[in-house]
Each structure stands twice: as C-alpha cells, then as structure tokens.
C-alpha cells in the first residue's frame, strides 16, 4: 500500500491507490472464501517437524492470502508502471515464499494465491477500463 501511495503521489495518479486497495481487498475476501470451502490443513498441524517459525493461523491453508494480496497489488502496479514490473513481482514472490519458509503454507498454496491475485487484478482493471466515462473525462483524455 505504501508503494502504491508513493507511486500515485509521484506520478499524480491518485485513482491508482483506490485500484490497489480494491485489488487487495477483493483478493483477500476471495482467498478467505476459498479457504472456507477447500479443506487443506496447514503443514504445521499435519506434520510435527519442522516447527513453524511464526504463529500458525487456525484457518485452512489453500490459497495463501498473503500471496493473493501481494500479487494482486503487484499486478495493478506493474500494469500501471511496466518498468517496475520485475521488482514488484520479485517483492510479491518473496512475500509468498516467506509463507512457505516460515511453515504456514505449502508451495501449492502460494501458487494458488498468486494466480488468484493476478486474476483479481486483471479482472478489476478490465472492469475499470470498461466503465463508461463522463463526457468531461472523455474530452480530457
């Protein structure tokens, strides 16, 4: 969110923050909804070793909400600023990998979360682009 805010201020594109917040929120809600349906026990509850390095949430494991939200935000920002795509996706991948590393997700959980986040961002951006514009906005663009 801070990256989105900084880029929006630097490039004078305040609407970008709203898109990132929307992508983050929708990805999080969908990840939670899918977790409630897909009954995958977290690795720390299934295996005694290795021990998780952080507190283990009690909800299900698939998909990773952190991966979903980080990839949703990275995708919105990468499409707005293509030159920053590599570092943005690298950051999202690091966040996703960290969830496996600390022992609260399986690798497939973060892959599923990443795909969910990318899909949410693309769908949201398509909806935003298809939205009818006011005559005043059409003249300005």
Secondary structure as a PSIPRED ss2 file (coil, helix, strand):
# PSIPRED VFORMAT (PSIPRED V4.0)

   1 X C   1.000  0.000  0.000
   2 X H   0.000  1.000  0.000
   3 X H   0.000  1.000  0.000
   4 X H   0.000  1.000  0.000
   5 X H   0.000  1.000  0.000
   6 X H   0.000  1.000  0.000
   7 X H   0.000  1.000  0.000
   8 X H   0.000  1.000  0.000
   9 X H   0.000  1.000  0.000
  10 X H   0.000  1.000  0.000
  11 X H   0.000  1.000  0.000
  12 X C   1.000  0.000  0.000
  13 X C   1.000  0.000  0.000
  14 X C   1.000  0.000  0.000
  15 X H   0.000  1.000  0.000
  16 X H   0.000  1.000  0.000
  17 X H   0.000  1.000  0.000
  18 X H   0.000  1.000  0.000
  19 X H   0.000  1.000  0.000
  20 X H   0.000  1.000  0.000
  21 X H   0.000  1.000  0.000
  22 X H   0.000  1.000  0.000
  23 X H   0.000  1.000  0.000
  24 X H   0.000  1.000  0.000
  25 X H   0.000  1.000  0.000
  26 X H   0.000  1.000  0.000
  27 X H   0.000  1.000  0.000
  28 X H   0.000  1.000  0.000
  29 X H   0.000  1.000  0.000
  30 X H   0.000  1.000  0.000
  31 X H   0.000  1.000  0.000
  32 X H   0.000  1.000  0.000
  33 X H   0.000  1.000  0.000
  34 X H   0.000  1.000  0.000
  35 X H   0.000  1.000  0.000
  36 X H   0.000  1.000  0.000
  37 X H   0.000  1.000  0.000
  38 X C   1.000  0.000  0.000
  39 X C   1.000  0.000  0.000
  40 X C   1.000  0.000  0.000
  41 X C   1.000  0.000  0.000
  42 X C   1.000  0.000  0.000
  43 X H   0.000  1.000  0.000
  44 X H   0.000  1.000  0.000
  45 X H   0.000  1.000  0.000
  46 X H   0.000  1.000  0.000
  47 X C   1.000  0.000  0.000
  48 X C   1.000  0.000  0.000
  49 X C   1.000  0.000  0.000
  50 X C   1.000  0.000  0.000
  51 X C   1.000  0.000  0.000
  52 X C   1.000  0.000  0.000
  53 X C   1.000  0.000  0.000
  54 X C   1.000  0.000  0.000
  55 X C   1.000  0.000  0.000
  56 X C   1.000  0.000  0.000
  57 X C   1.000  0.000  0.000
  58 X C   1.000  0.000  0.000
  59 X C   1.000  0.000  0.000
  60 X C   1.000  0.000  0.000
  61 X C   1.000  0.000  0.000
  62 X C   1.000  0.000  0.000
  63 X C   1.000  0.000  0.000
  64 X C   1.000  0.000  0.000
  65 X H   0.000  1.000  0.000
  66 X H   0.000  1.000  0.000
  67 X H   0.000  1.000  0.000
  68 X H   0.000  1.000  0.000
  69 X H   0.000  1.000  0.000
  70 X H   0.000  1.000  0.000
  71 X H   0.000  1.000  0.000
  72 X H   0.000  1.000  0.000
  73 X H   0.000  1.000  0.000
  74 X H   0.000  1.000  0.000
  75 X H   0.000  1.000  0.000
  76 X H   0.000  1.000  0.000
  77 X H   0.000  1.000  0.000
  78 X H   0.000  1.000  0.000
  79 X H   0.000  1.000  0.000
  80 X H   0.000  1.000  0.000
  81 X C   1.000  0.000  0.000
  82 X H   0.000  1.000  0.000
  83 X H   0.000  1.000  0.000
  84 X H   0.000  1.000  0.000
  85 X H   0.000  1.000  0.000
  86 X H   0.000  1.000  0.000
  87 X H   0.000  1.000  0.000
  88 X H   0.000  1.000  0.000
  89 X H   0.000  1.000  0.000
  90 X H   0.000  1.000  0.000
  91 X H   0.000  1.000  0.000
  92 X H   0.000  1.000  0.000
  93 X H   0.000  1.000  0.000
  94 X H   0.000  1.000  0.000
  95 X H   0.000  1.000  0.000
  96 X H   0.000  1.000  0.000
  97 X H   0.000  1.000  0.000
  98 X H   0.000  1.000  0.000
  99 X H   0.000  1.000  0.000
 100 X H   0.000  1.000  0.000
 101 X H   0.000  1.000  0.000
 102 X C   1.000  0.000  0.000
 103 X C   1.000  0.000  0.000
 104 X C   1.000  0.000  0.000
 105 X C   1.000  0.000  0.000
 106 X C   1.000  0.000  0.000
 107 X H   0.000  1.000  0.000
 108 X H   0.000  1.000  0.000
 109 X H   0.000  1.000  0.000
 110 X H   0.000  1.000  0.000
 111 X H   0.000  1.000  0.000
 112 X H   0.000  1.000  0.000
 113 X H   0.000  1.000  0.000
 114 X H   0.000  1.000  0.000
 115 X H   0.000  1.000  0.000
 116 X H   0.000  1.000  0.000
 117 X H   0.000  1.000  0.000
 118 X H   0.000  1.000  0.000
 119 X H   0.000  1.000  0.000
 120 X H   0.000  1.000  0.000
 121 X H   0.000  1.000  0.000
 122 X H   0.000  1.000  0.000
 123 X H   0.000  1.000  0.000
 124 X H   0.000  1.000  0.000
 125 X H   0.000  1.000  0.000
 126 X H   0.000  1.000  0.000
 127 X H   0.000  1.000  0.000
 128 X H   0.000  1.000  0.000
 129 X H   0.000  1.000  0.000
 130 X H   0.000  1.000  0.000
 131 X C   1.000  0.000  0.000
 132 X C   1.000  0.000  0.000
 133 X C   1.000  0.000  0.000
 134 X C   1.000  0.000  0.000
 135 X H   0.000  1.000  0.000
 136 X H   0.000  1.000  0.000
 137 X H   0.000  1.000  0.000
 138 X H   0.000  1.000  0.000
 139 X H   0.000  1.000  0.000
 140 X H   0.000  1.000  0.000
 141 X C   1.000  0.000  0.000
